[in-house]
């Protein structure tokens, strides 16, 4: 896998040793090792999407405030799809406080005025 922990983009090989422990090869920094282990044990992603805005043609850009479990991405997207924001909306405003029971908020990434 390609590490995205820093700009180096190291090619990582993750395997298990004789004791079942994960081993990461190819990482040139500590973030690479942590990324490889996390990606193999509990992968997460930040989700971005669009939300309808009451009285506006333009949708609102939103994202999860932190990464969510990769297996919940489609459930998160369905929850976001069901929401309609009411202007005004400021950058960072919480659109969904706890999306799909993940403990992660969905927040606005741009400002929307009324009408």
N, C-alpha and C positions, 0 to 999 in steps of 0.2 A: 504494500500500500504506500501511497505518497503521504507523507506527513504534512499537515497544514498548521502545525504549532508555531512555526516561524517562517520567514521568507526563504529559508534554505531549500525547502521541499525535498527532504531526504527520502530515499526509497527504503522503507522499513520491511523487515521480514520478522514476523511474530510466530513463535513456535512454543511448544511446551517441552520442558526438560524432563528428565527421568522421574522427578518428584511431582510432576504436574504443574509446576510453576511456569508462568509465561515469561519468555525470554524475547527481548527486542534487539535486533541487530540492524545496523545502518544509521542509527540516530546519532547526530553529532552534538546534540544538547539534551538536557534533562527533559525538556518539553516533549521531545520526540518519543522517548521511552514512555512517558505518561500517556501521550496520545495513543500510541500503539496498544497499550494495555487497556485503556478506556474504550477504544474502538472495538476491541475483541470481547470485552466483558459487558459493557453497558453503553452502546453508542447513542449519542444524542445529536440533535440538530436544532438550529434556530430556524423557526418557520416564519416566512413572510407571506403576506396575502393582501387582498383588497377587501374593504368593507363598504357596503352601501351607506350613503349619507342622506338623511331625510332632507328633501327639498333641494338637493344638488345633483347635477349630472355627473360630476367627477367623483370617483370613489376615493376613500381614505386608505392610504397605505398604512399597514400595521405590521408588527412583528412580535414574536415572543420575547419577553424581557431577558430570558435565559434560555438555553437549549432545553428541549423536551426529549423524552425517550423516543428513539427513532420509530419504534413500533406504534407510537401514538400520533404520528404525523397526520394521517388521513382523518382520524377522529378530531384532531385539533382543527384541521381545515374545515370540516363539517360544522363545528361549533362557530368558527369565525364566519362562515357563510350564512349562518342563521341570524347574525347580528346586524342591526341598522344603527349607525351612530347619529346622534343629534348634535348639530352645531350650536355654538362654536366648539371646536376641538383644538387643543394645543398639543404641540409635540410633547410626548411623554405621558399624556393623559391615558389612564387605564380604560380600555375598551371592554375587556373581560378580566375580572380579577383573579380567577383561578381556573384556567382553561382545562377542562376534562379531568379535574382532580389532581393535576400535576403540581399544584402549588406555584405555578408560573403564570404571571399576568401577560395579557396581550396589550400592547401599548401603541399609541399613534406615533407615526414617524414624520408627520407633517401637520401643518396648521390648516384648519378649514373654518372659514367664516360663515356666518348665517347667510342663507339665500345667495 
